[in-house]
Amino acid sequence: MSINIVEKIDDFVKVRHLLVSVSDKEGLDDFIPELLKINPGIKIFSTGGTYGKIKEILGADAASCLKQVSDYTGQPETQGGLVKTLDFKIYLGLLTETYNESHKNDLARTGSVPIDMVVVNLYPFKETISKQNISVEQARGNIDIGGPCMIRASAKNFIRVASVVNPVDYEMIISELKTNNGSTSLKLRFGLAKKAFEHTAAYDRTIADFLVSKSFDDVRGCYKTI
């Protein structure tokens, strides 16, 4: 397997395409309109309840800039939202190094776009297992798959993509975009990548600790086996 070694990149990357899929929707009411004020031509891809929230925030303006991920990928969400963002076009957009001609050809071939910022936070697994008498099955249903994948992909590609996992950072990001004509700096993207990997590591650690604390009898008690 050959690994691409990138030696020359842009310090500043204009945010043109944004992917938003959050469990915690706090702060979106200010963050999304501010992004559009800074970069009026921005295109937003979103899913499920997040799409509905952004559509409500933007009102009539949503038609020109907001698209459901399923409409972009051509693949409808599975029942219960089990699979929403695990799609080749999404990960091509997240992982593409736009300095690479082969990658740019892949974007053109598939009708995909490079995604410049990902705003994702995860299913509330820790909050769920903190409740009384939570079963293994109830906990299992709150293990996020697509979210950590998007966070990791965008954080890996910090040379181009900003990975945003905490609403606390929205104000700081808006400030930087205003200062830099709607662009993220490499310093910002690298700082966000560190936070992103800390976030997914803590999330996985919580899941692992919960499962380790359970016996097979706890699991067997949830299901009727055939």
N, C-alpha and C positions, 0 to 999 in steps of 0.2 A: 504494500500500500504506500503510495507516495503522498506526502503531506505538503500542502502549499506553505511556503515560507513567504510571508508578506514583509516587504522591506520599506515600502513607501506608501503613506496614506495621507488623507486630509485631516488636519487638526479639527476643522470645523465642518460639520455635516448638517445640511439643511433638513429640517423635519418636514417631509412631504407626505409620508404615509405613516399612519399611527394605528396600532392594534390595541384595543382595550377590552379586557375581560376580567372583571373584578367581582369578588365576593363582597368586599367592603367598599361600598359606593360613596363613602364619606369624601367630601371635597371635590367631587366631579362637577357639582353645580358651578363652581368658580373656575376649576382647572380647564374644562373643555372650552367654554367660551373665550377664556384668555388665550388659549392656544390658537383659536381661530382668528382672534384679533391680530395676533402676531404674524401668523401665516395663513392668510385668508384662503389660499388654495389647497390647504391640507385635506387629505382624504382619510376618513376614519373607518376602520373595519371593527366590527364588534359582534357579540354573541348574546343570545338569550335575554336575560333580565338586564344585562348591561346595555345592550342595544336599546331596549325599551326605555331605560333611564336616560340615555343620551338623547334619544328622539324626543323625550319629554322636555329635556333641558333646552334643546335647540329649536323646538317648534317647527315653524315653516322652513327654517334654514337647514333642517336635517336632510331634506330631499337632495340638496346639491353636494353634500359632503359625507354623508353617512351611509354605509352599506353593511348588510349582514355578511358575516364570514361565509355562510352557506351560499349566498348569491355570488360571492367572489370565487369560491372553490368549485361551485356546481354540485356540491354534495350536501344534502339536507342533514340537519342534526339527527342523531339517533334518539330513540325514545328515552325520555328522562334526561336528555342532554349528555348522555354517556360519552359520545364522541362528537366534538364540535370543531376543534381546531387542529386535530392530528391529520394534516393533509400536506401533500408534497408542495403545493403552491405556497402554503404558509411558511414551511421550513426553508424552502428555497429563498423566500423573501427575507427571512431572518438571518440565514447563514451565508448568503451570497456576499462575496467580496467583490464589490463593484469595480475594483482595480484589475480584475481577472477577466480576460476576454472570453474564456470558456464559460464562466459563470454568467456573464452578460448575455451570451448566446442562449444559455438555458432559460434565462428570464424571457427573452424574446420568443423562444420556441414554445413556451408554456403559457404565454400571455400573463406572466406574473410581474409583480413590482417589488422593488426592494423596500422593506419595511424599516423605517428609521428609528422608531420608538415603540416600545412595548410597555403597556401599563397593565400589570397583572398582579392580583393577590389571590390567595388560595382558599379552597374550601376550609371552613373553620373546624379542623380536626381537633385541635387542642381544646377549643370551647365545647365541642361535642362530648369528648370523653371526660370532661370535668363535671358533667351532669350525673345525677344519681342513676344507678341501675342501667347504664348504657351497655347494650349487648355488643358482642363482636361484630354482628351483622350491621348494626346501626353505625358503628365506627367504620367498618369497611366501606360503607356507602359514602363516607365523607373523606375518603382518600382521593386527593386530586391527582390526576394524571396529566392532562393537557397543560395545566398551569405550570407545574415544574418544568415540563419540557420546553415551553415557550420561554420561561425565565432563563433556563440554562442555555438555550440556543442563542438568545439575544445577548446574554452576558458573555458567552464565549466570543461573540463577534463584536466586542466592545470597540474594536477599531472603527466601527461604523454605526453600531446600534446602541441606543440608550435603553437600559432595562430598569424599569421603575416598579418597585415592589411595595413602597410605603407611601400612603397619602401625605405623611408628614413632609415628604420631599417635594410636593407639588409646587409650593411657593418658591422654593429655591430654584427649581427647574424653570419656572416662568421667568424669574429674575434673570437667569442666565440667557434664556432665549431672547429676552428684550435687549440685553446688552450686546448679544452677538448676532443681531439681525435674523432671528429665527433659527439659529443653528446651535447644535450642541458641540462642546469642546471635547477633545480627547481626555482632558483631565476629568471632566464631569462624567463621561461615559465609563472611564476606568473606575472612578469612585463608586458609581452605581453598580458596576459589575461585582465589586467586592461585597457590597451589601446584598446583591442578588444571590450569590453563592452561599453567603452566611444564612440567608433566609431559607433556601431549599435544604441546606444541611440541617438546620434546626428542625425543619418540618419533618424530614425523613427520620431524624433521631427520635422525635416524639412518637411517630408511628411505630418505629422499631421497639421502643421502650414499652409501648402499650401492648404490642403483640407478645413480647417476651414475658410480660406480667400475667398473661393468660395461659391457662392449661388447655390441653386438648378437650377436656370435658366441657370447658367454657365454649369451645367451638362447636362441639357435638350437640350441645344443648340448644343451639340456634336453628338446627336444620334437621329435617327428616331425610335420611339418606336412602337411596334407591338400590 
